[in-house]
């Protein structure tokens, strides 16, 4: 049985003999390798570039060979024929590049397409590698002299682009192709070389020809392939994947082994860590053990420990520091007919994703989906990914990768503008890169494009197929080969389209599906509804961005690595979110960052103002030069877009371009105008307001369409009144949210919505205010409940039982709602109630110029409605738990029943105290505005306000004015008549706030003392000494939110 052991090293950045730190790391390396080689022989050492820090001095290369390579080979018991190396960007002489700018400019202009690159390679293929080197390669002269033309018995070819080595390991002939991606690098910082580099299709083809007799082929290059020019990446990636068994690269200083199974072929990618950057950085290497007969490979990863001065297994990267990967012989692989298709369209799919991600006017220019996409957290991921992974503490991208790797279809549920479309583009890129259950062609489509037709599936995907392939993909391939269909903005209450979608899913056996489902309200989840509609799908909810993600977005927008600058922007964004109550979605955070960098200087921002500024900027970029008979000014553009937006809204949200142009012609004719309609539509596309896919057009973001509909309402009051008088007015809540945020005095709308929500036939909660208070008073303290659940989770299957209880409760509540509503996929009264309540709250937030007394009356009513919703949820919880108890007692199984009832009690009590804080957070996101602080405070202070309602108002106030709310909580705490359950709820809310929000130094002490006093009161130790109180405060401080945590 033959095995091949490859030591993969990269990125040493050797600076010279005076660098003592690197000597410490290299001593640890040789010691570790010596120990490993004594038990398992090393057959080959591969170094994937950046041997030295600077390639300007020949002596540095020679010192690296003398002080690093030779001692390493001695420990491996190998001669120089088993050490192979490719150049990296640090191996070049940067002064040569800087002194030959004309060469760089010429290469940038002339090497853009596959044809141009191949022609250049053909021209330079036989040119000398020593002596008088062509100007484009002179930057690597010292590397060539010391490495690629230095004597090496295993090398049988070397030129400017490529070096080929081969040798025998037992019966296997091993071939190594060392590719040069460094000849186009400048060595300048800030990734300026990204998407400028060249490897060359012609180089790969010739390497494959020279290695025909090899049994196992290894390709080595310094830069990941996404650093190449787009055409070159598209040309070489499939060839490398299909013709080589092992791919090895470096540069990114990230130890990341992968097995890539794509339509081109199956290959192992070893992305090497930096062997040395500094002793404080992650320094590492890997050893790959390939066993072709067993069709597997074991990769062992190592990292440097500066405390011990040794290399140890990299358990932070993979469990145990080792990973087992499948191995397939490249010469025996089948090449499905889908291969060429995905290779051809992959770069287009990536370009579309990058374009979607790049908000017009960003200071950093074009965005890269891999680098700049910030994946939102997923709710319910434990259930969705349970078949592949139980560790849900991992990063969202890692969880998403697990979901893509399984064969089941998936669904993600999120509110509008919570990043569903960006997620869809990212999924499409990942699938195109081969990161799915099998090679599949990704197709991103719109739910609104579903129509009744004889060829349902082809009609859905046709425009996307045309867009990514310029019409070259045949219908038969899409309907028969493996595809991955991503359907964006699925509306579970659009029964006609939903029925057609279900039909397609049942009929199209070659398709795996990813549904991005729209959720209209933040107060209710549609996870169980989605699972009921799409059995077998793995379903997750899209959550709001955490602070770490918002910090990452801030850094990307600032295009800086400065921690201080990023911290300042991050704090500004979080302050705006806290003061305005806007959701923490990628869309909202990006708008805030845009405004802060372009226009806003710290004033309060609402979404309508953000959109107005952005759209003003985008429309100002439209170019109509020579296209129009008269000036088509900004107001003209807005009026046309408003008319189009309302037309889209009231008909179909996806139109053919011909229909849109015809509509613009009709509109202009009605105004006796003679502008060029085609040029107008093209202008809307080019500036980013419209998005074109094939022959269809839609607004780039749904929020753009809603913004212009809001403007249409302002200019057409009769249409606005007509919409409000219709039974479908609720479908326009998002448009009216923007309308009132822009035109902030429409008090009559408050009266209208109040009347509408009061007329909704929602069941009155079975528990009234006093009964709810009694129910909460009968439960134990949240800390006791949490302790008991933590204890019980140590027992087998308890965690699954808790999840099952919650799922069962969800299903029972939803079943009651469906029975009351009568139809499975129509919006029921409870969901309608919360949709309208959130809209009512948004109106109160927006309409700041409504008279004070009128606003106060509406605020009081609004908070009462939220309190009613909370009573409904708690009443339902109590009823469901009582049903469980009755069922358990009827089974008459004493041993199991007693334990399960105890678990059920803990579950009920934990949920009872969690819901007030959770629902108040949802209310704050809709109602939050500094302009309502005084009114909320007055409401909480009024004598007639019920305790639960007062708590709800104070919980919202806590987010808007922490100092004032803490004062009110202190007054409640010191009042002997305040009930115990009220104090328990306050402690839980304050503790959660303290853990997730920054507090000023002046407020922190008062806050901590209040929480400690409340805890002492609940512990019946009000006369406790100062030492106990100090211990409680110290314990509290351990969980305080800190900016340095970057959570």
MIDOKOL-683863 format. One line per 5 residues: number of its first residue (from 1); for each residue x, y, z of C-alpha. Coordinates in steps of 0.02 Angstrom, whole numbers, plus 50000, padded with zeros to 5 digits. Last residue first. Layout:
N
NUM	X Y Z | ... .
END
This chain:
1047
1047	48998 52059 51002 | 49156 52158 50982 | 49216 52108 51156 | 49323 52265 51160 | 49167 52372 51158 .
1042	49117 52294 51323 | 48944 52235 51376 | 48944 52184 51558 | 48942 51999 51602 | 49083 52005 51729 .
1037	49012 52168 51798 | 48861 52075 51866 | 48969 51958 51969 | 49063 52108 52041 | 48897 52193 52081 .
1032	48835 52037 52172 | 48998 52023 52268 | 48987 52206 52319 | 48809 52179 52382 | 48868 52032 52486 .
1027	49011 52135 52560 | 48897 52282 52600 | 48799 52184 52730 | 48628 52108 52701 | 48475 52192 52772 .
1022	48372 52171 52613 | 48415 51987 52612 | 48250 51913 52556 | 48337 51843 52400 | 48218 51945 52292 .
1017	48266 52101 52391 | 48451 52061 52373 | 48426 52042 52185 | 48335 52209 52177 | 48472 52297 52274 .
1012	48606 52221 52161 | 48513 52275 52003 | 48494 52453 52070 | 48677 52464 52124 | 48735 52408 51953 .
1007	48631 52541 51863 | 48685 52682 51979 | 48867 52634 51954 | 48850 52620 51766 | 48764 52787 51737 .
1002	48913 52905 51755 | 49028 52785 51665 | 48911 52779 51516 | 48830 52613 51478 | 48862 52502 51327 .
997	48720 52383 51283 | 48708 52192 51270 | 48748 52121 51442 | 48679 52269 51538 | 48517 52261 51439 .
992	48495 52075 51477 | 48526 52108 51663 | 48405 52254 51662 | 48267 52150 51583 | 48290 52003 51702 .
987	48298 52115 51854 | 48142 52211 51799 | 48043 52050 51774 | 48092 51988 51948 | 48045 52156 52025 .
982	47873 52150 51943 | 47851 51968 52000 | 47887 52021 52180 | 47749 52151 52187 | 47784 52336 52210 .
977	47690 52390 52367 | 47851 52417 52463 | 47906 52552 52339 | 48096 52559 52333 | 48105 52449 52180 .
972	47972 52549 52088 | 48065 52712 52119 | 48227 52631 52065 | 48144 52572 51904 | 48087 52751 51870 .
967	48264 52819 51895 | 48333 52681 51786 | 48208 52732 51651 | 48266 52913 51656 | 48449 52869 51639 .
962	48421 52738 51504 | 48328 52857 51387 | 48277 52774 51223 | 48310 52589 51255 | 48251 52597 51436 .
957	48095 52691 51380 | 48035 52535 51288 | 48054 52431 51448 | 47972 52572 51545 | 47817 52569 51435 .
952	47801 52379 51451 | 47825 52387 51638 | 47686 52517 51653 | 47571 52408 51546 | 47606 52258 51658 .
947	47577 52361 51816 | 47413 52442 51755 | 47418 52630 51723 | 47289 52723 51829 | 47418 52817 51930 .
942	47508 52892 51781 | 47696 52877 51790 | 47721 52750 51650 | 47615 52855 51532 | 47708 53013 51579 .
937	47874 52927 51542 | 47812 52866 51374 | 47754 53042 51331 | 47919 53120 51380 | 48020 52993 51280 .
932	47914 53002 51121 | 48029 53121 51025 | 48177 53008 51060 | 48096 52881 50945 | 48066 52695 50963 .
927	47893 52638 50911 | 47931 52504 50782 | 48094 52434 50851 | 48034 52474 51027 | 47880 52365 51005 .
922	47989 52218 50952 | 48097 52245 51107 | 47941 52255 51214 | 47891 52085 51144 | 48054 52004 51200 .
917	48057 52085 51373 | 47878 52036 51412 | 47903 51861 51335 | 48053 51802 51436 | 47965 51797 51606 .
912	47826 51681 51550 | 47946 51580 51442 | 48056 51532 51590 | 47904 51489 51697 | 47827 51380 51564 .
907	47988 51283 51530 | 48020 51252 51714 | 47843 51189 51734 | 47857 51076 51582 | 48018 51000 51650 .
902	47929 50960 51812 | 47783 50890 51713 | 47906 50782 51616 | 47984 50711 51775 | 47818 50671 51854 .
897	47745 50596 51696 | 47893 50481 51657 | 47887 50391 51824 | 47698 50400 51849 | 47641 50335 51679 .
892	47452 50367 51686 | 47434 50426 51505 | 47291 50540 51560 | 47410 50637 51673 | 47520 50677 51523 .
887	47374 50735 51417 | 47307 50845 51557 | 47479 50922 51585 | 47504 50956 51402 | 47334 51042 51389 .
882	47381 51149 51541 | 47542 51199 51454 | 47445 51251 51299 | 47322 51354 51399 | 47459 51445 51497 .
877	47557 51485 51340 | 47401 51547 51252 | 47362 51663 51397 | 47543 51724 51394 | 47532 51763 51208 .
872	47363 51847 51223 | 47419 51948 51374 | 47568 52007 51273 | 47456 52059 51130 | 47345 52154 51252 .
867	47499 52242 51320 | 47545 52291 51143 | 47368 52357 51121 | 47380 52456 51283 | 47545 52529 51221 .
862	47455 52588 51064 | 47307 52660 51160 | 47420 52763 51272 | 47521 52818 51120 | 47362 52868 51029 .
857	47302 52975 51173 | 47474 53054 51190 | 47481 53096 51004 | 47315 53187 51012 | 47371 53279 51166 .
852	47536 53331 51085 | 47469 53388 50917 | 47539 53291 50768 | 47706 53361 50708 | 47808 53206 50755 .
847	47713 53088 50642 | 47851 52959 50616 | 47860 52866 50782 | 47672 52867 50805 | 47652 52804 50627 .
842	47778 52664 50660 | 47678 52607 50811 | 47517 52597 50708 | 47613 52497 50578 | 47674 52376 50711 .
837	47496 52361 50774 | 47431 52333 50596 | 47550 52188 50567 | 47519 52123 50744 | 47330 52118 50723 .
832	47341 52047 50548 | 47447 51904 50617 | 47317 51871 50751 | 47171 51890 50629 | 47237 51765 50505 .
827	47332 51799 50344 | 47280 51668 50219 | 47376 51508 50190 | 47282 51380 50294 | 47105 51442 50277 .
822	46971 51441 50414 | 47036 51589 50511 | 46983 51521 50681 | 47043 51347 50638 | 47206 51416 50568 .
817	47238 51518 50726 | 47205 51369 50837 | 47325 51265 50732 | 47456 51403 50748 | 47444 51398 50938 .
812	47456 51208 50939 | 47603 51207 50820 | 47701 51335 50919 | 47671 51241 51082 | 47729 51079 51000 .
807	47887 51163 50939 | 47921 51232 51113 | 47892 51064 51196 | 47999 50975 51066 | 48143 51097 51095 .
802	48131 51065 51283 | 48128 50878 51252 | 48280 50888 51138 | 48377 50979 51274 | 48324 50849 51403 .
797	48381 50701 51297 | 48503 50634 51428 | 48521 50732 51591 | 48640 50879 51596 | 48501 50987 51525 .
792	48410 50961 51690 | 48537 51064 51785 | 48534 51206 51659 | 48344 51201 51664 | 48346 51213 51854 .
787	48469 51358 51855 | 48370 51453 51724 | 48210 51431 51824 | 48292 51491 51985 | 48362 51645 51896 .
782	48192 51680 51817 | 48108 51690 51989 | 47966 51568 52019 | 47792 51580 51947 | 47632 51621 52041 .
777	47658 51809 52026 | 47660 51793 51837 | 47488 51709 51838 | 47421 51835 51965 | 47478 51978 51854 .
772	47398 51893 51705 | 47237 51874 51805 | 47239 52059 51854 | 47259 52112 51671 | 47133 51993 51592 .
767	47169 51811 51554 | 47073 51724 51415 | 47145 51847 51290 | 47008 51927 51182 | 47004 51839 51014 .
762	47052 51951 50866 | 46909 52017 50762 | 47001 52168 50695 | 46893 52323 50716 | 47005 52405 50847 .
757	47151 52385 50727 | 47059 52478 50589 | 46993 52618 50699 | 47167 52651 50767 | 47234 52647 50588 .
752	47113 52784 50533 | 47138 52893 50685 | 47327 52885 50663 | 47308 52923 50478 | 47210 53080 50521 .
747	47367 53146 50606 | 47458 53166 50440 | 47596 53284 50499 | 47762 53202 50460 | 47778 53200 50271 .
742	47937 53097 50240 | 47919 52975 50386 | 47731 52972 50355 | 47755 52917 50175 | 47891 52792 50220 .
737	47775 52701 50341 | 47633 52725 50216 | 47730 52625 50086 | 47769 52489 50213 | 47586 52479 50265 .
732	47525 52463 50085 | 47462 52283 50088 | 47354 52332 50238 | 47250 52444 50122 | 47181 52288 50036 .
727	47001 52314 50096 | 46999 52480 50000 | 46963 52649 50078 | 47145 52681 50119 | 47192 52647 49937 .
722	47061 52768 49871 | 47117 52902 49993 | 47296 52887 49931 | 47237 52889 49750 | 47141 53050 49785 .
717	47293 53123 49875 | 47403 53105 49719 | 47569 53196 49745 | 47598 53128 49920 | 47534 52955 49872 .
712	47656 52951 49725 | 47797 52994 49843 | 47753 52845 49951 | 47747 52738 49793 | 47922 52802 49756 .
707	47989 52743 49923 | 47900 52576 49909 | 47986 52541 49743 | 48155 52584 49815 | 48117 52474 49967 .
702	48090 52325 49851 | 48271 52344 49800 | 48334 52347 49621 | 48162 52393 49557 | 48110 52266 49427 .
697	48151 52236 49244 | 48139 52082 49132 | 48224 52044 48966 | 48370 51952 49043 | 48379 52012 49222 .
692	48377 52202 49234 | 48382 52295 49400 | 48310 52469 49414 | 48368 52610 49528 | 48551 52568 49493 .
687	48609 52718 49391 | 48624 52612 49233 | 48450 52537 49247 | 48361 52703 49276 | 48459 52777 49131 .
682	48410 52634 49017 | 48228 52670 49060 | 48249 52855 49018 | 48343 52815 48858 | 48202 52703 48800 .
677	48071 52836 48842 | 48154 52974 48738 | 48068 53133 48799 | 47921 53204 48702 | 47802 53270 48834 .
672	47615 53303 48815 | 47583 53243 48994 | 47477 53094 48939 | 47609 53061 48804 | 47742 53050 48940 .
667	47641 52919 49034 | 47606 52815 48878 | 47789 52821 48825 | 47841 52771 49001 | 47719 52624 48996 .
662	47785 52569 48827 | 47963 52573 48895 | 47909 52469 49044 | 47819 52343 48934 | 47970 52325 48819 .
657	48082 52298 48969 | 47976 52153 49026 | 47898 52177 49196 | 47925 52109 49372 | 47825 52183 49516 .
652	47662 52134 49432 | 47504 52242 49438 | 47462 52366 49577 | 47639 52384 49644 | 47723 52393 49474 .
647	47601 52530 49419 | 47629 52623 49582 | 47817 52614 49555 | 47803 52669 49373 | 47706 52826 49419 .
642	47829 52868 49557 | 47977 52834 49442 | 47910 52955 49311 | 47882 53091 49441 | 48054 53065 49517 .
637	48144 53078 49350 | 48051 53237 49306 | 48096 53314 49474 | 48280 53278 49444 | 48283 53360 49273 .
632	48253 53297 49097 | 48320 53444 48996 | 48249 53452 48821 | 48257 53347 48664 | 48335 53201 48755 .
627	48474 53075 48720 | 48623 53187 48683 | 48686 53176 48861 | 48563 53078 48966 | 48682 53017 49101 .
622	48607 52969 49268 | 48722 53004 49416 | 48604 53130 49497 | 48474 52994 49505 | 48589 52892 49617 .
617	48631 53036 49734 | 48450 53088 49756 | 48409 52905 49784 | 48536 52893 49925 | 48482 53053 50010 .
612	48297 53009 49999 | 48329 52833 50061 | 48419 52894 50216 | 48285 53025 50246 | 48149 52892 50234 .
607	48246 52777 50350 | 48256 52903 50490 | 48417 52987 50545 | 48453 53088 50701 | 48593 53212 50674 .
602	48772 53152 50679 | 48851 53240 50532 | 48746 53164 50395 | 48797 53187 50214 | 48921 53068 50133 .
597	49008 52960 50262 | 48869 52964 50390 | 48735 52941 50257 | 48821 52791 50178 | 48851 52713 50348 .
592	48669 52734 50393 | 48610 52660 50228 | 48727 52513 50252 | 48660 52484 50429 | 48481 52488 50363 .
587	48515 52363 50222 | 48623 52247 50328 | 48483 52236 50454 | 48488 52302 50632 | 48311 52368 50634 .
582	48278 52554 50664 | 48235 52600 50843 | 48289 52781 50817 | 48397 52816 50969 | 48470 52641 50989 .
577	48501 52620 50804 | 48583 52792 50793 | 48693 52753 50944 | 48742 52586 50868 | 48794 52673 50706 .
572	48897 52805 50798 | 48981 52673 50906 | 49029 52572 50751 | 49098 52728 50667 | 49209 52767 50817 .
567	49265 52587 50835 | 49310 52578 50650 | 49419 52732 50665 | 49504 52664 50821 | 49531 52491 50748 .
562	49618 52557 50593 | 49612 52423 50457 | 49524 52540 50338 | 49402 52533 50194 | 49280 52642 50292 .
557	49135 52545 50219 | 49220 52379 50254 | 49265 52427 50432 | 49086 52480 50468 | 49018 52317 50397 .
552	49134 52219 50511 | 49077 52320 50661 | 48897 52286 50615 | 48937 52100 50606 | 49019 52101 50777 .
547	48873 52197 50848 | 48746 52067 50797 | 48647 52080 50637 | 48462 52044 50652 | 48398 51867 50629 .
542	48355 51767 50475 | 48243 51621 50522 | 48286 51441 50479 | 48195 51299 50390 | 48264 51132 50328 .
537	48137 51076 50199 | 48060 50903 50217 | 47881 50965 50210 | 47859 51134 50122 | 47693 51211 50173 .
532	47696 51141 50351 | 47879 51186 50370 | 47841 51364 50315 | 47698 51380 50440 | 47812 51309 50576 .
527	47945 51440 50541 | 47825 51585 50515 | 47870 51674 50677 | 47765 51811 50756 | 47807 51981 50830 .
522	47925 52037 50692 | 47786 52050 50564 | 47770 52031 50375 | 47889 51884 50352 | 47952 51856 50175 .
517	48022 51685 50132 | 48188 51655 50043 | 48167 51479 49973 | 48318 51371 49929 | 48275 51224 49818 .
512	48362 51069 49750 | 48310 51030 49573 | 48326 50871 49470 | 48161 50802 49537 | 48059 50946 49465 .
507	47880 50886 49487 | 47852 50907 49675 | 47945 51072 49684 | 47856 51137 49529 | 47685 51098 49604 .
502	47731 51181 49768 | 47782 51338 49672 | 47617 51338 49575 | 47516 51327 49736 | 47619 51467 49815 .
497	47590 51577 49663 | 47401 51565 49683 | 47402 51569 49874 | 47498 51731 49893 | 47494 51718 50084 .
492	47659 51624 50099 | 47748 51763 50005 | 47916 51703 49938 | 48038 51848 49921 | 48176 51759 49825 .
487	48172 51586 49748 | 48344 51502 49741 | 48348 51352 49623 | 48497 51236 49635 | 48512 51132 49475 .
482	48562 50953 49436 | 48534 50913 49252 | 48366 50874 49173 | 48259 51031 49161 | 48404 51153 49154 .
477	48499 51049 49025 | 48345 51027 48916 | 48314 51215 48916 | 48482 51246 48834 | 48611 51364 48907 .
472	48682 51482 48774 | 48559 51625 48800 | 48685 51755 48856 | 48738 51632 48993 | 48704 51719 49158 .
467	48561 51830 49100 | 48477 51701 48988 | 48471 51574 49129 | 48402 51708 49244 | 48267 51750 49119 .
462	48220 51568 49092 | 48209 51515 49274 | 48024 51537 49311 | 47963 51505 49134 | 48065 51345 49126 .
457	47984 51281 49286 | 47804 51318 49239 | 47801 51257 49059 | 47613 51262 49027 | 47596 51429 49112 .
452	47520 51505 49268 | 47642 51634 49330 | 47791 51638 49447 | 47897 51795 49419 | 47842 51869 49586 .
447	47936 51728 49674 | 48094 51798 49596 | 48236 51687 49533 | 48418 51646 49575 | 48480 51496 49475 .
442	48628 51394 49537 | 48692 51253 49423 | 48732 51104 49533 | 48884 50997 49573 | 48840 50894 49728 .
437	48790 50926 49910 | 48845 51107 49892 | 49008 51205 49898 | 49055 51181 49715 | 49101 51361 49677 .
432	48935 51385 49587 | 48846 51331 49747 | 48942 51459 49849 | 48907 51596 49722 | 48721 51558 49721 .
427	48716 51554 49912 | 48796 51727 49918 | 48669 51793 49794 | 48526 51722 49897 | 48597 51796 50057 .
422	48603 51966 49973 | 48421 51940 49922 | 48368 51892 50100 | 48462 52034 50184 | 48340 52093 50317 .
417	48262 52218 50195 | 48089 52141 50214 | 48074 52025 50363 | 48158 51858 50358 | 48126 51672 50335 .
412	48257 51556 50261 | 48212 51394 50173 | 48312 51238 50131 | 48305 51088 50015 | 48381 50927 50079 .
407	48543 50856 50006 | 48660 50918 50146 | 48814 51024 50109 | 48718 51187 50089 | 48654 51177 50268 .
402	48830 51148 50335 | 48897 51296 50236 | 48758 51403 50310 | 48813 51355 50486 | 48992 51405 50442 .
397	48933 51570 50369 | 48833 51602 50528 | 48988 51583 50640 | 48987 51435 50757 | 48888 51427 50919 .
392	48764 51310 50834 | 48869 51155 50867 | 48753 51008 50831 | 48799 50987 50649 | 48741 50887 50499 .
387	48567 50820 50533 | 48533 50956 50660 | 48555 51095 50533 | 48376 51154 50528 | 48337 51112 50709 .
382	48489 51200 50780 | 48469 51340 50653 | 48304 51393 50730 | 48361 51573 50714 | 48501 51615 50594 .
377	48629 51754 50613 | 48657 51869 50465 | 48803 51837 50345 | 48909 51991 50313 | 48952 51994 50129 .
372	49110 52097 50105 | 49249 51973 50073 | 49164 51830 49981 | 49039 51944 49892 | 49172 52067 49835 .
367	49119 52249 49836 | 49154 52380 49704 | 49201 52554 49762 | 49270 52586 49936 | 49182 52752 49954 .
362	49011 52676 49922 | 48911 52783 49802 | 48793 52650 49738 | 48777 52507 49860 | 48889 52365 49801 .
357	48810 52203 49860 | 48701 52182 49707 | 48849 52213 49591 | 48957 52089 49685 | 48822 51956 49671 .
352	48798 51987 49486 | 48987 51978 49458 | 48993 51813 49553 | 48856 51737 49446 | 48947 51799 49290 .
347	49110 51720 49349 | 49024 51552 49371 | 48938 51554 49201 | 49067 51465 49093 | 49133 51345 49224 .
342	48953 51300 49268 | 48911 51259 49089 | 49072 51167 49051 | 49042 51046 49192 | 48856 51009 49166 .
337	48898 50877 49036 | 48973 50772 49173 | 49161 50740 49177 | 49196 50570 49250 | 49355 50554 49349 .
332	49481 50416 49316 | 49631 50525 49271 | 49607 50637 49423 | 49618 50493 49547 | 49497 50528 49689 .
327	49532 50568 49871 | 49406 50592 50011 | 49461 50704 50157 | 49505 50661 50337 | 49542 50811 50450 .
322	49670 50829 50587 | 49709 50957 50723 | 49607 50860 50851 | 49451 50951 50797 | 49490 51072 50657 .
317	49554 51252 50654 | 49570 51290 50840 | 49640 51114 50865 | 49794 51161 50766 | 49905 51018 50828 .
312	50060 51091 50915 | 50214 51181 50851 | 50338 51219 50990 | 50399 51373 51082 | 50295 51330 51236 .
307	50225 51504 51265 | 50245 51550 51082 | 50134 51406 51025 | 50149 51385 50836 | 50009 51300 50742 .
302	49998 51129 50659 | 49873 51051 50539 | 49869 50865 50494 | 49783 50823 50330 | 49729 50644 50302 .
297	49691 50588 50125 | 49570 50457 50061 | 49541 50340 49916 | 49610 50189 50013 | 49724 50141 49869 .
292	49766 50324 49839 | 49830 50352 50018 | 49880 50535 50034 | 49955 50601 50197 | 49958 50791 50196 .
287	50063 50884 50323 | 50016 51062 50369 | 50095 51226 50423 | 50071 51363 50552 | 50100 51538 50619 .
282	49946 51628 50689 | 50015 51798 50740 | 50100 51848 50903 | 50267 51770 50854 | 50264 51869 50693 .
277	50222 51832 50512 | 50299 51658 50501 | 50244 51494 50423 | 50093 51584 50352 | 49948 51462 50335 .
272	49931 51354 50181 | 49775 51331 50077 | 49775 51145 50040 | 49643 51111 49909 | 49596 50929 49877 .
267	49525 50894 49706 | 49366 50823 49630 | 49321 50863 49451 | 49253 50996 49336 | 49073 50976 49395 .
262	49133 51012 49570 | 49186 50916 49725 | 49309 51025 49818 | 49390 50946 49970 | 49453 51086 50080 .
257	49598 51125 50196 | 49603 51303 50267 | 49759 51366 50355 | 49742 51553 50328 | 49890 51665 50290 .
252	49804 51730 50131 | 49961 51708 50024 | 49966 51519 50009 | 49921 51388 49879 | 49915 51201 49853 .
247	49801 51102 49736 | 49809 50912 49748 | 49735 50788 49623 | 49761 50886 49464 | 49676 50879 49293 .
242	49494 50919 49332 | 49513 51054 49464 | 49661 51135 49376 | 49568 51140 49211 | 49409 51206 49291 .
237	49503 51345 49379 | 49607 51398 49229 | 49489 51484 49108 | 49365 51562 49231 | 49507 51628 49338 .
232	49590 51698 49181 | 49433 51786 49124 | 49407 51863 49296 | 49586 51923 49314 | 49664 51818 49452 .
227	49651 51851 49639 | 49501 51732 49649 | 49623 51592 49607 | 49707 51597 49776 | 49884 51665 49757 .
222	50045 51565 49778 | 50030 51424 49654 | 50062 51236 49669 | 49978 51101 49565 | 50006 50919 49615 .
217	49977 50772 49499 | 49970 50588 49545 | 49998 50447 49421 | 50114 50549 49309 | 50141 50496 49127 .
212	50038 50640 49056 | 50135 50770 49155 | 50209 50873 49012 | 50039 50887 48927 | 49958 50943 49091 .
207	50090 51079 49111 | 50059 51136 48932 | 49872 51154 48963 | 49900 51244 49128 | 50019 51371 49049 .
202	49899 51402 48904 | 49757 51437 49027 | 49863 51569 49110 | 49910 51610 49290 | 49877 51797 49284 .
197	49851 51929 49418 | 49750 52089 49414 | 49592 52034 49508 | 49674 52075 49677 | 49842 52162 49654 .
192	49789 52319 49749 | 49757 52210 49903 | 49785 52355 50025 | 49976 52353 50010 | 50092 52359 49857 .
187	50191 52205 49808 | 50167 52246 49624 | 50111 52074 49569 | 50103 52020 49385 | 50251 51899 49391 .
182	50186 51827 49555 | 50061 51701 49486 | 50201 51580 49435 | 50143 51400 49429 | 50241 51255 49503 .
177	50180 51092 49425 | 50223 50937 49528 | 50216 50760 49458 | 50222 50600 49560 | 50248 50431 49473 .
172	50180 50299 49589 | 50251 50122 49603 | 50354 50164 49757 | 50365 50353 49765 | 50441 50407 49599 .
167	50493 50582 49546 | 50430 50731 49444 | 50460 50918 49439 | 50391 51051 49321 | 50425 51239 49333 .
162	50310 51366 49252 | 50287 51545 49193 | 50460 51615 49154 | 50529 51444 49106 | 50571 51282 49193 .
157	50567 51100 49141 | 50643 50935 49202 | 50659 50971 49387 | 50688 50817 49496 | 50879 50832 49496 .
152	50879 51013 49559 | 51018 51133 49512 | 50968 51317 49533 | 50872 51381 49381 | 50705 51399 49470 .
147	50768 51444 49644 | 50919 51559 49662 | 50925 51638 49490 | 50736 51639 49460 | 50703 51717 49630 .
142	50834 51852 49601 | 50759 51895 49430 | 50578 51903 49490 | 50547 52089 49460 | 50624 52068 49288 .
137	50472 51970 49229 | 50376 52104 49132 | 50541 52179 49071 | 50594 52018 48979 | 50745 51937 49065 .
132	50920 51971 48998 | 51022 51846 49098 | 50915 51706 49162 | 50739 51644 49122 | 50763 51669 48937 .
127	50614 51683 48818 | 50537 51521 48757 | 50359 51550 48818 | 50358 51739 48797 | 50255 51757 48637 .
122	50145 51607 48675 | 50110 51677 48849 | 50062 51847 48778 | 49944 51766 48652 | 49864 51661 48789 .
117	49834 51816 48896 | 49758 51915 48753 | 49642 51771 48705 | 49587 51742 48885 | 49542 51925 48903 .
112	49612 52069 49006 | 49800 52071 48976 | 49828 52224 48864 | 49778 52371 48974 | 49851 52308 49137 .
107	50008 52248 49047 | 50036 52419 48968 | 50010 52511 49130 | 50130 52395 49219 | 50266 52415 49088 .
102	50246 52604 49090 | 50266 52601 49278 | 50440 52528 49263 | 50534 52602 49410 | 50401 52554 49536 .
97	50402 52375 49473 | 50592 52361 49483 | 50589 52439 49657 | 50466 52305 49712 | 50593 52165 49685 .
92	50483 52009 49691 | 50483 51867 49818 | 50354 51957 49926 | 50219 51927 49792 | 50251 51741 49793 .
87	50361 51625 49689 | 50341 51435 49677 | 50445 51308 49773 | 50495 51125 49768 | 50601 51028 49892 .
82	50617 50841 49855 | 50764 50859 49736 | 50861 50951 49873 | 50892 50792 49971 | 50777 50718 50102 .
77	50800 50651 50279 | 50657 50763 50340 | 50767 50837 50477 | 50906 50863 50349 | 50782 50940 50229 .
72	50733 51068 50362 | 50914 51112 50398 | 50941 51143 50211 | 50784 51247 50184 | 50795 51364 50333 .
67	50967 51437 50372 | 51058 51402 50209 | 50911 51421 50089 | 50846 51575 50180 | 51022 51648 50182 .
62	51035 51622 49994 | 50868 51707 49964 | 50921 51855 50073 | 51087 51866 49981 | 51000 51890 49814 .
57	50928 52055 49876 | 50773 52137 49800 | 50656 51991 49834 | 50584 52062 49994 | 50507 51970 50142 .
52	50579 51804 50086 | 50506 51631 50047 | 50344 51713 49993 | 50281 51563 49894 | 50196 51394 49902 .
47	50335 51287 49980 | 50310 51101 49950 | 50418 50975 50042 | 50405 50796 49980 | 50417 50619 50045 .
42	50409 50647 50234 | 50428 50482 50327 | 50314 50441 50473 | 50383 50399 50645 | 50553 50486 50644 .
37	50489 50612 50518 | 50362 50678 50645 | 50494 50709 50779 | 50609 50794 50655 | 50466 50898 50588 .
32	50426 50963 50762 | 50608 51004 50801 | 50632 51086 50631 | 50478 51194 50658 | 50522 51247 50836 .
27	50694 51301 50776 | 50609 51394 50634 | 50497 51489 50757 | 50643 51543 50866 | 50746 51590 50713 .
22	50603 51697 50650 | 50610 51796 50812 | 50797 51824 50796 | 50787 51922 50633 | 50970 51971 50608 .
17	50999 51824 50491 | 50886 51898 50359 | 50706 51949 50328 | 50625 51781 50287 | 50441 51809 50242 .
12	50401 51626 50282 | 50242 51626 50177 | 50208 51442 50144 | 50241 51264 50199 | 50158 51102 50146 .
7	50244 50940 50201 | 50184 50803 50085 | 50171 50620 50136 | 50127 50500 49994 | 50062 50326 50032 .
2	50080 50162 49940 | 50000 50000 50000 .
END
